[in-house]
Amino acid sequence: MNKHLIAGITVATLLTATTVYAATNLVTMKQKLFSTQSLTIKKGDVVEFRNDDTVYHNIFSLSDLATFDLGSMGPSETRKIKFDKAGQVEVECSVHKNMKMKITVK
């Protein structure tokens, strides 16, 4: 076999073997509450927020690690956000002040 072909196959195999896929973690909102008060994920993972409630929510974070505002979310709407840095993120709903949760990114 051609040396270049063997080298190319070896590199492709190594890249495929070391590929790590990000997980998607679902957090729902229902009865003006998050489905969990805390969530632990890995760097690169995605959190999907889904509104299973009958009211609007506006999910945001002012944490240094991840500052975001997912905007107004009506019933059945979803939004996703990817977390690329390790640390802790406090997440809240601007409409319902009692809705709070923490995401730990490892």
N, C-alpha and C positions, 0 to 999 in steps of 0.2 A: 504494500500500500504506500501511497505517497505520504511523505513525512508531514507535509502541510495539511493534508486531509486528516491525519491522525491527531495532529496538534489542535486543529479546529474542533474535532469531535470531543477531545479531552476538555477543552475550554468550555464548550457548550454544556457538557455533562456536569462540570463543576459549578457553572452558573445556575443550572437547573437545580442541582442538589442543595445549593445554599440559599435559594429563594425563600424568603419568609413572607407569608401573606398576612396582611393586616386583618384583624377581626373587626366585625361590626357588632356593636353592643346596643341593644334596644332599651331605651328608657321611655316609658309611656307616661302620659298625664291623664288622670281620671279623678273625678271628685275633688278637683282643685289640689291634687297632690301628685308628686312624682312617684313612680312605681318602686323606687328605692331611694333611700337617703344617702347611700354611699355606693360607689362603684370603683373597682380597681381594674385598670386596663394597662396595656403595654404601649410604649412609644410607637407611634405610627398607626395605632388603632383608631377607629371611627366610632363615634357615638351618634346614634340616630334617635332623635327626639320625635315621638309620634303623639299627636293630640287625640286621645281616645275620649275626650271630655265633650260636653255639650256647650262649653264656653271657650272664648279665645284665651290664648296664653302668649306671653312674650318672654322667651327664655334668653338670658344674658349672663355674662360673667365679666367682672371687673378685676379678676385676678391678674397679677403680673405675668403669670405663666401663660395664660390664654385669655385675652380680652376679646369678647365677641357679643353680638346682639343678633339673634336669629329672626327678629322681627315678629310681627303679629302673625299668630298661627291659629287658623280657624279649626273647627272640628274636622278630623280625618287628615289634616295636613301633617307633613313630616319635614324635618330639616336635619342635615347631617353636618358634623364638624369633626375634623381630624386633629388629633393631639400628637405633636411631634417632640415635645419636651417633657422630661420627667419632673414630677412635682405634684402639687395639690391645687385643684381648681374648685372654687366655690361657684355654684350655679344657682341662679334664682329666677323667679318669674316676676316681672315688673308689675303685673296686674294683681297677683295674689301674693302678698308679702310673706305668708306662712310657707310658701313653696320654696324649699331650699334643699340642696344636696351637695355632696362633695365627690369629686372625681379624683382618684389618685392614679397618676401616670407613672409607671415604673420603667 
